Amino acid sequence: MNPHRTAPASATPSGATSEPSVANRYGTPKRALGKRQRNVIIAAVLAVAVVAAGFFSFTDGSKVTSKDIAFDILSPTGATVTFDMERNAADRVECAVRVLDDSYAVVGWKSVVFEAGEGSGREKVRRTVELRTEALGTTGGIGGCWKLD
């Protein structure tokens, strides 16, 4: 007889082995959601979606957006940057324009202020800005725009 050998599983009187059942090992399957619970969850999700859509439709109106159009590196001491800015016509807006070198260091920077207009609604403005630079730039663009009080 080999002492390292294990004995076979003992049989029960019904002939089945004493191994645990799948339900005992992994747990019983979870019960599915009832129809009422499912409907409540769906209604709650729809309510949150409606509130979020309303919030974004009211807060997006005063948003200032900007987009780079072009840049031109004129020399080691100068560059031009062209960009579009969209705002509400009645808002006063400031934008930061910058020129970067090949290591992404800022070598030229200028602040541009757009005064409030007399119109209403959204307004898109294209502006070309000349900048003085401390070194030769490799790219130029808008750093961001924001609404002033």
RAPEGI-V693069 format. One record per residue. N is the residue number from 1. PHI is phi in whole degrees, -180 to 180 (* if undefined). NEAR is the number of other ideal C-beta (glycine too) atoms within 8 Angstrom. Layout:
# RAPEGI-V693069
n=N phi=PHI near=NEAR
n=N phi=PHI near=NEAR
This chain:
# RAPEGI-V693069
n=1 phi=* near=3
n=2 phi=-89 near=4
n=3 phi=-72 near=4
n=4 phi=-93 near=3
n=5 phi=-88 near=6
n=6 phi=-92 near=3
n=7 phi=-83 near=4
n=8 phi=-66 near=4
n=9 phi=-61 near=6
n=10 phi=-75 near=7
n=11 phi=-90 near=7
n=12 phi=-90 near=8
n=13 phi=-58 near=3
n=14 phi=-82 near=4
n=15 phi=101 near=5
n=16 phi=-84 near=6
n=17 phi=-82 near=7
n=18 phi=-91 near=7
n=19 phi=-69 near=5
n=20 phi=-67 near=4
n=21 phi=-77 near=6
n=22 phi=-61 near=5
n=23 phi=-64 near=7
n=24 phi=-69 near=5
n=25 phi=-75 near=6
n=26 phi=-107 near=4
n=27 phi=91 near=4
n=28 phi=-79 near=4
n=29 phi=-62 near=4
n=30 phi=-75 near=4
n=31 phi=-78 near=3
n=32 phi=-70 near=4
n=33 phi=-65 near=6
n=34 phi=-76 near=6
n=35 phi=-63 near=6
n=36 phi=-66 near=6
n=37 phi=-62 near=8
n=38 phi=-62 near=9
n=39 phi=-65 near=8
n=40 phi=-65 near=8
n=41 phi=-64 near=9
n=42 phi=-63 near=8
n=43 phi=-63 near=8
n=44 phi=-65 near=8
n=45 phi=-64 near=8
n=46 phi=-64 near=8
n=47 phi=-64 near=8
n=48 phi=-64 near=8
n=49 phi=-64 near=8
n=50 phi=-66 near=8
n=51 phi=-64 near=8
n=52 phi=-64 near=8
n=53 phi=-63 near=8
n=54 phi=-64 near=8
n=55 phi=-62 near=8
n=56 phi=-69 near=8
n=57 phi=-72 near=7
n=58 phi=-86 near=7
n=59 phi=-86 near=8
n=60 phi=-77 near=7
n=61 phi=-66 near=6
n=62 phi=-100 near=8
n=63 phi=-73 near=6
n=64 phi=-107 near=12
n=65 phi=-122 near=8
n=66 phi=-142 near=12
n=67 phi=-148 near=7
n=68 phi=-69 near=10
n=69 phi=-111 near=7
n=70 phi=-159 near=6
n=71 phi=-144 near=12
n=72 phi=-142 near=7
n=73 phi=-87 near=10
n=74 phi=-82 near=6
n=75 phi=-167 near=6
n=76 phi=-66 near=5
n=77 phi=-119 near=6
n=78 phi=-159 near=9
n=79 phi=-157 near=14
n=80 phi=-126 near=12
n=81 phi=-131 near=16
n=82 phi=-114 near=11
n=83 phi=-148 near=15
n=84 phi=-105 near=9
n=85 phi=-134 near=16
n=86 phi=-120 near=10
n=87 phi=-153 near=14
n=88 phi=-73 near=10
n=89 phi=-60 near=12
n=90 phi=-84 near=7
n=91 phi=-92 near=11
n=92 phi=-93 near=10
n=93 phi=-129 near=13
n=94 phi=-121 near=11
n=95 phi=-127 near=15
n=96 phi=-104 near=12
n=97 phi=-110 near=15
n=98 phi=-142 near=14
n=99 phi=-122 near=16
n=100 phi=-116 near=11
n=101 phi=-94 near=11
n=102 phi=-69 near=4
n=103 phi=-103 near=4
n=104 phi=65 near=5
n=105 phi=-84 near=6
n=106 phi=-76 near=7
n=107 phi=-111 near=11
n=108 phi=-157 near=13
n=109 phi=-151 near=10
n=110 phi=-151 near=9
n=111 phi=-99 near=8
n=112 phi=-122 near=10
n=113 phi=-108 near=8
n=114 phi=-107 near=11
n=115 phi=-72 near=5
n=116 phi=-64 near=7
n=117 phi=-93 near=7
n=118 phi=-94 near=4
n=119 phi=-81 near=7
n=120 phi=-129 near=5
n=121 phi=87 near=6
n=122 phi=-82 near=7
n=123 phi=-138 near=10
n=124 phi=-111 near=7
n=125 phi=-124 near=9
n=126 phi=-108 near=9
n=127 phi=-137 near=9
n=128 phi=-110 near=7
n=129 phi=-119 near=11
n=130 phi=-93 near=7
n=131 phi=-126 near=15
n=132 phi=-90 near=7
n=133 phi=-123 near=13
n=134 phi=-87 near=6
n=135 phi=-151 near=7
n=136 phi=-67 near=9
n=137 phi=-89 near=13
n=138 phi=-119 near=7
n=139 phi=-154 near=7
n=140 phi=-145 near=15
n=141 phi=-178 near=10
n=142 phi=-87 near=14
n=143 phi=-86 near=8
n=144 phi=149 near=7
n=145 phi=-131 near=12
n=146 phi=-149 near=8
n=147 phi=-80 near=9
n=148 phi=-98 near=8
n=149 phi=-78 near=3
